[in-house]
Each structure stands twice: as C-alpha cells, then as structure tokens.
Amino acid sequence: MENTYFTWEQYSENWRTELINAVELYENIEKGKFPEYGLNYLDFTFISDKKENLENLSNRLSKIFNCSSLEIEKSNGTYELNGNTEKFPITKDNIIFWELTFYKEGYQFDSKLAGYGAFSDYDNVEFLDYSADNENVYYKKAVEHYENQNLFGAIVNWNNTIKVNPKDYYSYYDLGFAKNELNMFKDAMKDFDKCIEINPKFYGGIVARGTLSDENGEFELAIEYYNRAIELEPENPQAHFNKGNTYFNKKETKKACKLWTKAKELGAEYAQERIDKECE
C-alpha cells in the first residue's frame, strides 16, 4: 500500500537532510568529549497520522532492534512513538547508519523519524571487548542482523569485526552490500575497494565492485573489474553474465548476448531469461 502520511517524494527529498543531521549529532557528541567506541543510547521520536502505523513500527523496533521504553501518545492531532535504542559503539559511521536505517524503517510503516539525540551522561562509559577471541562472535551477530533485515545492527557488528581484525576483507565486502541498500553508494564503493586492497584475488569483491560501477553508470570501469574477475576465474559464469548486463546498458546488445550465452554455457541457467528476452 502506498504511503499517505510520509510519502516517497517526502522520503527522497528529506534523505540528504537526514544524513547531514546525523553527522551533526556525531560532531556534537564528539565535542562533548564522549570517547570513540564508547557505548551509549539514542532516544528517538517517530510521528504518523495513524496509531496503528506506530504500533506496527514499535513491534518491529522491539523485536528486531531491541529498542526499549517504547510509548505511543497523541499530540496535536498526530501520534508520536518515543523510545530508546540499545547501547551501541558511538562512531561517525554507526551514527550515520543508525539514522539512515531508522529513517527507512519509519517510511516502511508510513511514519516519519522526527527527532533523536544522545544521552548526556558520560560517566562510567563502557566499551565492548575487541580482543581477537570476539572476531567470529561479532561476525555471526552481523550476519544474523542482516538476515533479519536489521541493516544497522549488521553494520555495527561488521564494524566491530573490523575493529578486532582490520584485515578482515570479507567484513568490508559485506559492509559494501549493506551500505548500498541504504543508498550510500560512495561508502559502499570504499568498502569494496578496501576489500579488494586487502585481498586482490577475491573474486566476489571484484565482481561486486564492478556491479556497483555499472549501477552508477560507470560502464567502462565496470567492464575493467569484470575482466579482472574473469582472469582470476575464467570458468565462473557470474562475471561473464554481469559484463553482458553492462554491455546491454551500453546499448551493445550483440556483445551482451554473446556474454550471456557464454555464462549459460558455463552453467548459469539464469542467463537464459535474458537471452530469451533480449537476443534474436
């Protein structure tokens, strides 16, 4: 059902402002001398014209995001949902992706994220344990959150994994996908680039970087990444198929069909759909 209170147009128009607000919140926290990676809460307010929207949102925030103190009240003809996040490490990256995740969550329930802030009690700040033993713990948490469509929780825990092991290229790879889902294409590119920098022979990372270049209209760069992947694994159909998609986007259908056919020959049955639809 299409939103009637917080529309797609409003969501899109306000997205950049929300990103700026998140950066400003982090800068204010930083000015207050709160330590990087210290654990803290955020409080938040959503608004909507229907109580049912906020009730459904509240249930999801409680179940998936472990939010607390969730209360709905009527105010000036609209309804408000107030609550607190669970504690998480305060970094610029985490603050930004908390905001973008919750902004998106609100939209999915025809509700708008109307305000948020950090608690000011900086006494007895706690920190997570970033010893090597916890690398796999954080990674498993990230995957679990991602599977539950909690992009914020996934990003926080992949960041935790990288904090433990800065050479964990696969966490950078996963971060790229999560950030891309929140429309942070440049950040996703940086993570895929870091992934490839750490492991230049990681086929999946190279293909993902090529795909993101294609999605952003950088077709020649995408082809370069796909060629690089094909050199590494010439019998893997994915890069051939994706390269075909890029040539199709370039309006070079004959080259696209040849590459889709190659991918099909290498076992990519999914290529047949594109061949049937686009090739003579």
N, C-alpha and C positions, 0 to 999 in steps of 0.2 A: 504494500500500500504506500502511495506517495505521501511524503510528509506535508502537513498543512500548517504546522506551527513554526518549525525550523526547517526551511526548505533547502533543497540542493543549492540553489542560487545563493542563499544566505551563507550556507556552509562554505561554499567555494570562495565567496567574496571576503569572508572573515578569516580564512585559513592563515594568510600571511600575518595578519594582526595577532592571531593567537600565538604564532611562532615567536614574534617579537616580544609578546608579553611573557612567554616562558623564559626567554633569555634575560629579560629584565628582572624576573623573580630570582633567577640564579645569581645575577650580579648583586642584587640586594642581600641575598644570603651570604655571598662572598664578602661583601662589605662589612657584614656583621661578624666577621671572623669565624664563621662556622667552618670547621675543618672538612677538607675534601674527603669524601668517602665516609664521613660520619653518618650515622643512621638518624633519620628524622621522619616525621609525618608531614603530610599536607592535608589541609582541610579544603573542602570544595562545596560548591553550590551549583545545582542544575535547576533550570526552570522549564515549565511546559504549561500548556493550557488545559491539559487533562491529567488528573491524578493517576489514572491507570498507566499512562506512559511512564511516570516516575516510579510507580510500584514495580513495573516490569524491569526498569533500569536498576532499581535498588536491589532486586533479587539477583540480577546478574553481577552487580558490583560486589555483593556479599559473597556469592558462591564462587565466582571466578577470580576476583581481585582481592578477596579477603578484607574488604572495607568494613569499617565499624561505625558506631554511633549514627546510623542512618535514620533520618527522621524526615517526614514529609509534612509540610504545613501550607496553608493557603495564605497568600499575601498579595494584596492589591489586584485581585481578580485572576491571578495565576497561582500555580502551585510551585513550591520550592522543595528540592531534595538536598539536604545537608548531610555531610558525612566526613569521615577521615579515612585516609589511606592507611595501609600498614606501613611500618617503617621500611625505608629503603636507603641505600647509599646515595648521599647527595653529591651529584656531579652535574656538570652542564648537560652532558649527553642524556643522563637519566631524567633530569627535569624536563628537557625538551620532549623526550619521547613519552614521558608520562602525560604531558599536556596534549600531545597530538593523539595519543591513544584514547584518552578520556573525551576529548573533543569529538572523535569519531564515534565512540560508544554512545555519547549523548545523541548524536544525529540519528543513529540507528533506532532510537526509541523516540524520535520526534521531540527531542529535548535539547536545550542549549546549555553548554557549560558557561555559567555566568560569572563565576569568580572562584579564586583559590588562593591559598597562601601557606606559608610555612610557620610552624610553631617557633616561638622565640626563646624557649627555654634551652639554653646551650650548655647547661651544667651537666656533668656526668655523661658526656656523649659516648655512645657505644659504637663499636666497629665490628664488622664481620671478620672472620678468621680467613686470611688469604694464604694460608700455608698450602704446600703442594698437595697434601692429602685431600684437599677440598676441590681440586680442579674438576674431577668427574662428578662430584656432588652438584656443583653449580651447573655443569653442562646438562645433566639429567633434568634438573629443575627447569632450565631454559627450554628444553625440548617439550617437557610436559606442559609448560605455559603456552608454547606455540601451538601445540595440538589442541589446546582449549581456547584458542583464538585470543589469548591474553598477550598481545604484542609487547606491551610494556614490561610485564614480568619476564618475558623471553629475552628482551633486550637487556634488562638489568642483569640477568644471570649469565648471558653471554659476555657482557662486560666484566662481570665478576670472574668468569673463567679466564678471560684475557688478563685481568689484574693478577691472577695467580700465575699464568703462563703466557707471557706476551708473544710467544712464538706459536700459539695455537691457531694455525691458519684456518682450521675448519670452523672455529667460532666466528672469525671475520667473515667467512663465507656465509654462514647462517645469518649473521647480522645484516649482511647486504640484502638478503631477501626480506627480512622483517622490516627494515627501514624503507625499502622500496614499496612495501604495502602501505606505508604511511606517507607516500608521495615525496619522500626525502631522497630524490634521485642522486643528487651530488654526494650525499653522505653514503648512500649505498655504493656508489662508484668507488669512493675512497676505501670502503671496507673490502670490496672485491679486489681493488688494486693492492691493498696490504696483504690480502690472502695470497695473491699471485707472487708478490715480492718475497714472502716467506717461503713459498713452495712454487717455484716457476713451472713445475711439471704437473701441477694439479689440474687435470683435465676439466673437472666440474667448475672450478673457479674461472678458468679461461672462457669456457662456454657461457657462463653466467655473465661475465663482463661483456662479452660480445652481444648477448641478448639485450642487455641494458643499453648499450650503444645503439643498437637497432631501434629500440623503443624511443630513443631520444633523437632519432633521425640522423645519427652519425653512421651512415651505412658503410662507408669505406673503412672506418675504424672497426666496425663490427666484423666485416669480412677478414680484416687482418687477424682479429682474435680467433675467428673460426679456422682460418688457415693454420694458425699456430696450434690449435687443438687437433686438427686433422693430422698434422705432422707427428704429434705425440701418439695418437691412437687412430690410425687410418681406417681401422675396421669398426670403429664406433660410429653408429649412424647419426647420433644427435647433432654433431657439428655440421654434417652434410645437410641435414634437414633444416637446421636453423639458417645456414648460409643460403639455402634455397629461399627461405622466407625473406631474407634481406634482399636478394635479387628481385623477388616479386615486388617488394616495397619500392624498389628502384625502377619498376616497370619493365624489367628484363625477364619476361615470363619464360622464354625458351631456356635460359640458364637456370631459372628456378626449377622448371620441370625436370631438367637433367639431374639436378642435385637431389630432388625429391625421389626420383627414380633410383638413384644411387643409394639413398637412405633405405628405400624399400628393399633393394637387393641385399643390403647388409642386415636386414631383419626388422626394420622399423615399419611394422604393419600400419601404424597411424599415418604414414605418409600417403597411403592410398587415397584417403579422403581428399587431400589437397590435389592429388593427381587427377582424380575424377572430376573435381570441381573446376580446376584452372587450366588443365592441359588438354590439348586436342588429341 
